[in-house]
Amino acid sequence: MGEIATAIKDLVIFMIKRGDLETREKRKVSAALIGARMIRIAAMKRIFADYLQGKPATMSELSPHDQMLVDQELRRIDRETANFAEDLREIDPAWATKNPKLYNELFAIGHGKGLWWAVRFERYGANQDVGRLRAWMNAEAKELEIAAAGIQSGLTP
C-alpha cells in the first residue's frame, strides 16, 4: 500500500499544478477528497489491527466468526482502496495513461487481488502470524497518513 499511496500522492501533486486556475481549483477539491480517503483507510487499518489484539497467534486459529469478520473487513478496505481510481478520474479522466502501473494495481484490488487476497493466499496465507499482520496494518496506516499529509501540503501555497 505504501507504493500505491506514494504513487497516488505524486500523481495528485503533479495534476493539481496543471491547467488553468479554474481547473486547478477543481482538482484541489478532488485532491482533498483523496487525502480524506487515505486518512479513512488508515483509520480502518488501525481499527482492524486493534481488533486483532489478543486474538490467537495465527489466522487459522481464529474462530469461524472471527475469520468471517476478518474477511469482511479486509474486503471493505479493498473496496475503499479501489475507489481511488474513481477519485483520480475526477482529477484527470486520462490519469491511467500517466501511471499505468498504478491503474493496474487499483484494477487488481478492485477485482479481488488486494489486501484480502494477500492475507488469505499470497503474501501470508492461512497461517499468517497475527502479530505480523497487525504490524503490517499499522505500517500501512502510517504510510497512508504520510501520503495524505503530502497531498495536504501540496494544496497549500
MARLO-877631 format. One record per atom (N, C-alpha, C): x, y, z; residue number from 1. Coordinates in pm, 1 decimal. Example, Ala and Ser with C-alpha at 12.3 -4.5 7.8 and 13.67 -1.06 7.14 Angstrom:
residues 2
REC          u          v          w   resi
REC     1319.0     -569.0      780.0      1
REC     1230.0     -450.0      780.0      1
REC     1320.0     -330.0      780.0      1
REC     1285.0     -225.0      708.0      2
REC     1367.0     -106.0      714.0      2
REC     1290.0        3.0      787.0      2
//
This chain:
residues 157
REC          u          v          w   resi
REC       82.2     -119.0        0.0      1
REC        0.0        0.0        0.0      1
REC       86.5      125.4        0.0      1
REC      205.0      115.4       56.0      2
REC      292.6      231.7       59.7      2
REC      326.6      282.3      -79.0      2
REC      354.6      189.1     -170.9      3
REC      385.4      229.0     -308.3      3
REC      264.1      290.7     -374.8      3
REC      146.8      234.4     -349.1      4
REC       23.9      287.6     -407.9      4
REC       -3.4      427.5     -353.0      4
REC        7.5      442.9     -222.4      5
REC      -18.4      573.9     -161.0      5
REC       77.7      678.9     -213.4      5
REC      204.5      641.9     -225.8      6
REC      303.9      737.2     -277.1      6
REC      276.6      770.7     -423.1      6
REC      241.9      670.8     -503.5      7
REC      211.6      695.5     -645.2      7
REC       89.9      786.3     -659.9      7
REC      -11.2      762.9     -578.9      8
REC     -130.5      848.3     -582.8      8
REC      -93.4      990.6     -542.8      8
REC      -19.5     1004.1     -434.5      9
REC       21.6     1137.6     -388.6      9
REC       99.9     1210.3     -497.8      9
REC      197.7     1142.4     -557.4     10
REC      279.8     1205.5     -661.3     10
REC      195.5     1247.0     -781.7     10
REC      102.1     1160.6     -822.5     11
REC       15.6     1192.8     -936.1     11
REC      -75.4     1311.0     -903.3     11
REC     -131.0     1311.2     -784.7     12
REC     -220.3     1420.2     -743.5     12
REC     -144.4     1552.9     -739.0     12
REC      -27.6     1552.3     -677.6     13
REC       52.4     1675.1     -669.2     13
REC       88.3     1724.4     -809.2     13
REC      123.8     1633.2     -897.7     14
REC      155.9     1669.6    -1036.3     14
REC       34.2     1732.7    -1103.7     14
REC      -83.3     1670.1    -1086.8     15
REC     -202.3     1714.9    -1159.2     15
REC     -258.6     1847.4    -1106.2     15
REC     -248.1     1872.6     -976.8     16
REC     -308.6     1996.7     -925.4     16
REC     -227.9     2119.5     -964.6     16
REC     -111.7     2098.9    -1021.8     17
REC      -30.3     2212.4    -1067.1     17
REC      -45.6     2238.2    -1216.5     17
REC     -131.7     2161.2    -1282.8     18
REC     -150.2     2173.3    -1427.4     18
REC     -285.7     2235.2    -1459.3     18
REC     -293.9     2302.7    -1571.1     19
REC     -420.2     2358.0    -1618.3     19
REC     -440.6     2501.9    -1575.9     19
REC     -554.3     2557.5    -1619.5     20
REC     -586.4     2695.2    -1584.0     20
REC     -632.3     2702.5    -1438.0     20
REC     -654.2     2822.5    -1389.9     21
REC     -687.9     2843.8    -1249.1     21
REC     -813.1     2766.7    -1208.9     21
REC     -917.3     2772.9    -1290.0     22
REC    -1042.4     2704.1    -1256.8     22
REC    -1021.3     2552.9    -1248.1     22
REC     -946.6     2497.4    -1341.8     23
REC     -917.8     2353.7    -1341.9     23
REC     -837.3     2314.5    -1218.9     23
REC     -738.2     2394.5    -1186.4     24
REC     -655.7     2364.8    -1068.2     24
REC     -739.4     2367.1     -940.8     24
REC     -830.4     2462.8     -930.5     25
REC     -915.4     2471.6     -811.1     25
REC    -1006.8     2349.7     -799.7     25
REC    -1063.5     2305.2     -910.2     26
REC    -1147.1     2184.4     -908.3     26
REC    -1064.1     2062.9     -869.4     26
REC     -945.5     2055.6     -921.8     27
REC     -857.0     1943.0     -889.7     27
REC     -816.2     1944.5     -743.2     27
REC     -801.0     2061.5     -686.3     28
REC     -764.9     2070.5     -545.0     28
REC     -875.7     2014.2     -456.1     28
REC     -999.7     2038.0     -493.2     29
REC    -1112.1     1982.7     -416.8     29
REC    -1106.9     1830.4     -423.6     29
REC    -1086.8     1776.4     -542.2     30
REC    -1076.6     1631.1     -557.5     30
REC     -955.5     1576.5     -483.1     30
REC     -846.0     1650.0     -485.2     31
REC     -725.2     1607.0     -414.4     31
REC     -751.0     1600.7     -264.1     31
REC     -824.4     1697.2     -211.7     32
REC     -856.7     1695.5      -68.8     32
REC     -940.4     1572.8      -34.4     32
REC    -1030.1     1534.5     -123.5     33
REC    -1111.3     1414.1     -101.9     33
REC    -1025.3     1288.1     -103.6     33
REC     -925.4     1286.0     -189.7     34
REC     -833.6     1171.8     -194.1     34
REC     -755.1     1163.2      -63.3     34
REC     -708.2     1277.2      -14.6     35
REC     -639.3     1279.4      114.1     35
REC     -728.8     1229.5      227.0     35
REC     -854.8     1269.5      222.8     36
REC     -950.1     1224.4      324.4     36
REC     -971.9     1073.3      315.4     36
REC     -977.1     1019.6      193.9     37
REC     -992.1      874.4      176.8     37
REC     -869.8      803.0      234.2     37
REC     -751.5      859.4      212.2     38
REC     -630.0      798.3      268.0     38
REC     -637.5      792.4      420.1     38
REC     -681.9      900.6      481.9     39
REC     -694.9      903.7      627.5     39
REC     -799.7      802.4      673.8     39
REC     -909.2      792.2      600.0     40
REC    -1015.1      697.0      634.8     40
REC     -963.8      553.2      627.1     40
REC     -889.9      520.0      522.3     41
REC     -834.9      384.4      508.4     41
REC     -732.0      358.1      617.6     41
REC     -651.2      457.3      648.9     42
REC     -553.6      441.8      757.5     42
REC     -625.7      409.7      888.5     42
REC     -734.2      480.2      915.9     43
REC     -811.5      453.7     1038.0     43
REC     -870.4      313.2     1035.7     43
REC     -920.1      270.5      919.7     44
REC     -974.8      135.4      907.8     44
REC     -867.8       31.0      938.6     44
REC     -747.5       53.8      888.9     45
REC     -639.3      -41.5      911.8     45
REC     -596.9      -42.8     1058.5     45
REC     -592.8       73.1     1122.0     46
REC     -557.6       77.7     1264.0     46
REC     -664.5        9.4     1350.5     46
REC     -790.0       33.4     1318.1     47
REC     -900.0      -31.4     1392.7     47
REC     -893.1     -182.5     1373.5     47
REC     -865.7     -225.7     1252.1     48
REC     -852.6     -368.8     1224.1     48
REC     -736.1     -427.6     1304.1     48
REC     -623.7     -358.1     1306.1     49
REC     -507.5     -405.7     1383.1     49
REC     -542.6     -413.7     1531.5     49
REC     -614.9     -315.8     1581.5     50
REC     -657.0     -318.5     1721.9     50
REC     -750.4     -436.1     1748.5     50
REC     -839.1     -465.1     1653.9     51
REC     -930.9     -578.3     1667.4     51
REC     -853.9     -709.8     1682.1     51
REC     -741.9     -720.4     1611.0     52
REC     -663.0     -843.5     1615.9     52
REC     -584.7     -859.4     1746.3     52
REC     -573.2     -751.9     1823.1     53
REC     -502.4     -758.5     1951.7     53
REC     -569.9     -862.5     2040.8     53
REC     -490.4     -952.7     2095.8     54
REC     -543.9    -1053.2     2186.6     54
REC     -606.5    -1173.5     2118.8     54
REC     -605.2    -1176.3     1986.2     55
REC     -658.8    -1292.2     1913.0     55
REC     -552.4    -1401.6     1909.8     55
REC     -590.0    -1524.0     1870.2     56
REC     -491.0    -1631.9     1860.7     56
REC     -372.3    -1593.9     1772.3     56
REC     -263.8    -1668.7     1785.3     57
REC     -136.9    -1633.7     1720.8     57
REC     -140.9    -1642.3     1569.2     57
REC     -221.7    -1729.5     1511.6     58
REC     -225.5    -1742.9     1366.0     58
REC     -368.7    -1727.0     1315.5     58
REC     -381.2    -1690.1     1190.0     59
REC     -512.0    -1670.2     1128.3     59
REC     -594.2    -1799.3     1131.7     59
REC     -528.4    -1913.8     1111.5     60
REC     -601.9    -2039.9     1107.2     60
REC     -659.4    -2078.1     1243.2     60
REC     -610.3    -2017.2     1349.5     61
REC     -661.9    -2045.8     1483.5     61
REC     -779.6    -1956.4     1521.7     61
REC     -811.1    -1858.5     1439.7     62
REC     -924.8    -1772.0     1469.8     62
REC    -1053.9    -1852.8     1464.8     62
REC    -1150.4    -1810.8     1543.5     63
REC    -1281.7    -1876.5     1540.5     63
REC    -1346.2    -1851.4     1404.0     63
REC    -1441.8    -1935.2     1364.1     64
REC    -1511.0    -1909.8     1236.2     64
REC    -1573.7    -1770.0     1230.4     64
REC    -1628.0    -1724.9     1342.1     65
REC    -1687.4    -1590.7     1345.0     65
REC    -1580.3    -1483.8     1323.1     65
REC    -1466.8    -1497.6     1392.5     66
REC    -1357.9    -1401.6     1372.9     66
REC    -1304.8    -1406.6     1230.4     66
REC    -1293.1    -1524.1     1173.1     67
REC    -1245.4    -1535.7     1034.7     67
REC    -1341.2    -1465.7      939.1     67
REC    -1471.5    -1479.4      964.5     68
REC    -1570.1    -1410.6      880.4     68
REC    -1554.6    -1259.4      892.7     68
REC    -1536.6    -1210.1     1016.4     69
REC    -1519.9    -1066.1     1037.4     69
REC    -1390.8    -1015.4      973.0     69
REC    -1283.8    -1093.2      981.7     70
REC    -1157.2    -1055.4      918.2     70
REC    -1176.2    -1044.7      767.6     70
REC    -1240.1    -1145.3      707.2     71
REC    -1264.4    -1141.1      562.9     71
REC    -1346.5    -1019.0      523.8     71
REC    -1451.8     -990.9      599.0     72
REC    -1536.6     -875.7      568.6     72
REC    -1458.1     -745.4      576.6     72
REC    -1376.8     -732.2      679.6     73
REC    -1301.8     -607.4      696.9     73
REC    -1195.2     -591.0      589.2     73
REC    -1125.7     -698.8      556.1     74
REC    -1023.9     -691.4      450.7     74
REC    -1087.4     -652.6      317.2     74
REC    -1201.4     -709.2      287.5     75
REC    -1270.1     -675.5      161.4     75
REC    -1322.3     -531.6      164.0     75
REC    -1366.4     -486.6      279.1     76
REC    -1413.9     -347.3      291.2     76
REC    -1298.6     -250.1      267.4     76
REC    -1182.0     -280.6      322.0     77
REC    -1063.8     -197.1      299.8     77
REC    -1025.5     -200.4      152.3     77
REC    -1032.8     -317.5       89.4     78
REC    -1002.7     -328.5      -53.5     78
REC    -1098.5     -244.4     -138.0     78
REC    -1227.4     -248.8     -106.3     79
REC    -1324.5     -168.3     -182.8     79
REC    -1293.2      -20.0     -170.2     79
REC    -1262.2       21.3      -48.6     80
REC    -1229.3      162.8      -25.9     80
REC    -1102.8      201.2     -103.5     80
REC    -1004.4      112.9     -105.3     81
REC     -880.2      139.0     -178.5     81
REC     -905.5      145.6     -328.1     81
REC     -986.0       53.9     -379.9     82
REC    -1015.1       52.0     -523.1     82
REC    -1085.1      180.3     -567.7     82
REC    -1155.2      246.1     -477.5     83
REC    -1225.9      370.0     -511.5     83
REC    -1132.3      486.1     -542.4     83
REC    -1002.4      469.8     -513.5     84
REC     -907.4      573.4     -554.2     84
REC     -910.6      594.4     -705.6     84
REC     -937.5      488.4     -780.8     85
REC     -940.1      500.1     -927.0     85
REC    -1044.2      603.2     -970.8     85
REC    -1161.8      598.0     -911.0     86
REC    -1266.6      694.5     -945.1     86
REC    -1228.3      834.9     -898.6     86
REC    -1167.4      843.1     -781.9     87
REC    -1121.6      973.3     -732.2     87
REC    -1021.2     1036.0     -828.2     87
REC     -928.5      955.0     -876.0     88
REC     -827.4     1005.5     -969.2     88
REC     -890.7     1045.6    -1102.5     88
REC     -995.2      975.5    -1142.6     89
REC    -1066.0     1009.5    -1266.0     89
REC    -1129.8     1147.3    -1254.3     89
REC    -1168.6     1185.5    -1133.0     90
REC    -1224.9     1319.0    -1110.2     90
REC    -1119.6     1427.3    -1132.3     90
REC     -996.3     1397.3    -1099.3     91
REC     -888.0     1493.0    -1119.1     91
REC     -848.7     1499.5    -1265.6     91
REC     -837.5     1382.6    -1327.9     92
REC     -798.1     1375.2    -1468.2     92
REC     -854.8     1247.4    -1528.6     92
REC     -949.6     1259.1    -1622.2     93
REC    -1008.8     1139.8    -1682.2     93
REC     -906.2     1046.5    -1747.8     93
REC     -791.5     1100.3    -1785.1     94
REC     -688.5     1019.2    -1851.2     94
REC     -573.6      983.3    -1756.6     94
REC     -599.8      982.4    -1626.2     95
REC     -493.1      958.7    -1528.9     95
REC     -423.1      825.1    -1551.4     95
REC     -496.4      724.8    -1595.9     96
REC     -438.9      590.4    -1610.9     96
REC     -326.9      587.8    -1714.4     96
REC     -332.2      678.0    -1811.7     97
REC     -225.1      681.5    -1911.9     97
REC      -97.6      742.2    -1853.7     97
REC     -112.5      819.7    -1748.7     98
REC        4.4      882.0    -1684.9     98
REC       74.5      785.6    -1589.2     98
REC        0.1      688.8    -1535.8     99
REC       58.1      590.2    -1445.7     99
REC      -13.4      456.2    -1462.9     99
REC       19.9      383.7    -1570.7    100
REC      -48.5      256.0    -1595.5    100
REC      -24.0      151.4    -1485.9    100
REC       91.8      155.7    -1422.2    101
REC      119.2       59.4    -1314.8    101
REC       20.7       80.6    -1199.5    101
REC       -1.3      205.5    -1160.8    102
REC      -97.8      235.9    -1055.4    102
REC     -237.8      192.5    -1097.3    102
REC     -273.8      220.5    -1221.7    103
REC     -404.4      178.2    -1271.6    103
REC     -420.3       27.2    -1257.6    103
REC     -319.9      -48.8    -1300.7    104
REC     -327.4     -194.9    -1293.6    104
REC     -338.8     -243.1    -1149.2    104
REC     -267.1     -179.9    -1057.8    105
REC     -274.1     -219.5     -917.3    105
REC     -412.9     -191.5     -858.9    105
REC     -468.7      -74.3     -887.0    106
REC     -602.4      -42.4     -836.8    106
REC     -708.3     -130.9     -901.8    106
REC     -691.0     -160.8    -1030.2    107
REC     -783.7     -250.7    -1100.1    107
REC     -780.8     -388.4    -1033.9    107
REC     -661.1     -439.2    -1006.0    108
REC     -647.7     -570.5     -943.3    108
REC     -713.1     -572.4     -804.9    108
REC     -691.2     -467.7     -727.6    109
REC     -751.9     -460.1     -594.5    109
REC     -903.7     -461.4     -606.6    109
REC     -955.2     -386.3     -701.8    110
REC    -1099.4     -380.2     -722.7    110
REC    -1159.0     -510.3     -772.5    110
REC    -1074.8     -598.7     -821.7    111
REC    -1121.5     -726.7     -874.6    111
REC    -1069.8     -845.8     -793.9    111
REC    -1051.5     -823.9     -663.7    112
REC    -1024.7     -934.4     -573.3    112
REC     -880.6     -967.8     -543.2    112
REC     -785.9     -892.4     -594.9    113
REC     -644.4     -923.8     -571.3    113
REC     -578.3     -820.5     -481.0    113
REC     -648.8     -779.8     -379.3    114
REC     -595.3     -678.6     -288.9    114
REC     -550.3     -735.7     -156.5    114
REC     -582.1     -663.3      -52.5    115
REC     -543.1     -698.6       82.6    115
REC     -598.1     -835.0      122.1    115
REC     -725.2     -858.6       92.7    116
REC     -787.0     -986.3      127.6    116
REC     -709.2    -1101.7       64.7    116
REC     -676.2    -1088.4      -61.9    117
REC     -601.1    -1192.7     -133.0    117
REC     -462.5    -1211.3      -70.6    117
REC     -396.6    -1101.7      -42.1    118
REC     -261.9    -1109.5       15.2    118
REC     -262.9    -1180.5      149.8    118
REC     -360.4    -1149.9      232.3    119
REC     -366.4    -1211.3      365.3    119
REC     -405.9    -1357.7      355.1    119
REC     -501.1    -1387.8      270.1    120
REC     -551.8    -1523.4      262.3    120
REC     -464.4    -1618.9      181.9    120
REC     -403.9    -1571.6       74.2    121
REC     -337.7    -1665.1      -15.9    121
REC     -194.3    -1629.5      -50.7    121
REC     -172.1    -1505.2      -86.7    122
REC      -46.3    -1469.4     -149.7    122
REC       64.7    -1443.6      -48.9    122
REC       60.6    -1331.6       12.9    123
REC      173.0    -1286.8       95.2    123
REC      184.7    -1365.6      225.1    123
REC       73.4    -1395.8      285.6    124
REC       79.1    -1453.9      419.0    124
REC       16.1    -1591.5      429.4    124
REC      -91.2    -1617.3      359.2    125
REC     -156.1    -1747.0      368.7    125
REC     -232.6    -1764.4      499.3    125
REC     -293.1    -1881.2      514.9    126
REC     -383.9    -1907.0      626.2    126
REC     -313.2    -1910.8      761.0    126
REC     -184.8    -1938.9      764.8    127
REC     -115.9    -1946.6      892.8    127
REC      -42.3    -1817.7      927.1    127
REC      -87.7    -1708.9      871.3    128
REC      -27.8    -1579.0      898.3    128
REC      -21.3    -1552.8     1047.9    128
REC       92.2    -1510.5     1089.9    129
REC      111.2    -1468.3     1228.2    129
REC       31.8    -1339.6     1249.1    129
REC      -60.1    -1342.2     1342.9    130
REC     -149.1    -1228.2     1366.1    130
REC      -69.8    -1105.2     1411.0    130
REC       35.8    -1125.9     1487.5    131
REC      119.4    -1013.0     1529.8    131
REC      185.7     -944.3     1412.2    131
REC      236.4    -1022.0     1316.8    132
REC      296.4     -963.5     1196.1    132
REC      191.5     -891.9     1113.4    132
REC       72.1     -947.8     1103.7    133
REC      -36.4     -883.6     1029.3    133
REC      -73.1     -750.4     1094.5    133
REC      -80.6     -748.1     1227.4    134
REC     -110.2     -622.5     1298.4    134
REC       -2.8     -517.8     1268.8    134
REC      123.1     -559.1     1274.3    135
REC      233.1     -465.6     1246.8    135
REC      225.2     -414.3     1103.7    135
REC      192.1     -500.7     1009.4    136
REC      179.1     -462.5      869.3    136
REC       66.4     -361.0      851.5    136
REC      -48.6     -385.0      915.5    137
REC     -161.9     -292.7      904.5    137
REC     -124.5     -155.7      961.2    137
REC      -57.8     -155.6     1076.0    138
REC      -17.6      -28.0     1136.4    138
REC       85.1       45.0     1050.2    138
REC      178.4      -29.5      988.3    139
REC      278.4       32.9      899.8    139
REC      210.8       92.2      776.8    139
REC      114.7       20.1      719.6    140
REC       43.3       73.5      603.3    140
REC      -39.8      196.1      640.7    140
REC      -97.4      194.9      758.0    141
REC     -173.4      312.0      803.6    141
REC      -81.7      433.1      811.8    141
REC       38.1      414.1      864.0    142
REC      134.7      523.7      874.6    142
REC      172.2      577.0      736.3    142
REC      194.0      485.5      639.5    143
REC      228.5      527.5      503.6    143
REC      115.5      608.1      440.8    143
REC       -7.3      566.9      464.5    144
REC     -122.0      641.5      412.2    144
REC     -129.9      780.7      475.5    144
REC     -105.1      789.7      603.5    145
REC     -109.0      919.7      671.4    145
REC        0.4     1012.0      618.7    145
REC      116.8      957.3      590.5    146
REC      226.5     1037.6      534.8    146
REC      189.1     1088.2      395.6    146
REC      132.2      999.9      312.9    147
REC       90.9     1041.3      178.2    147
REC      -18.8     1146.5      184.4    147
REC     -115.0     1129.3      274.9    148
REC     -222.7     1228.2      289.9    148
REC     -166.5     1362.7      332.4    148
REC      -68.1     1361.1      421.7    149
REC       -3.4     1486.9      464.3    149
REC       68.1     1551.3      346.6    149
REC      128.3     1469.6      260.3    150
REC      195.9     1521.8      141.9    150
REC       97.1     1589.1       47.1    150
REC      -19.4     1529.3       32.0    151
REC     -123.1     1591.7      -52.7    151
REC     -167.3     1723.1        9.4    151
REC     -191.7     1719.7      138.9    152
REC     -235.9     1841.4      207.7    152
REC     -134.7     1954.1      193.3    152
REC       -6.6     1920.6      207.2    153
REC       96.1     2025.5      193.4    153
REC      102.8     2076.3       49.9    153
REC       69.3     1991.9      -48.0    154
REC       65.5     2035.4     -187.9    154
REC      -52.7     2125.1     -219.0    154
REC     -154.2     2121.4     -135.6    155
REC     -273.1     2203.9     -157.5    155
REC     -257.4     2345.6     -106.2    155
REC     -165.6     2362.5      -12.7    156
REC     -146.0     2495.5       43.1    156
REC      -28.2     2564.2      -27.0    156
REC      -48.6     2690.3      -62.9    157
REC       58.3     2760.4     -136.5    157
REC      179.0     2790.1      -51.1    157
//
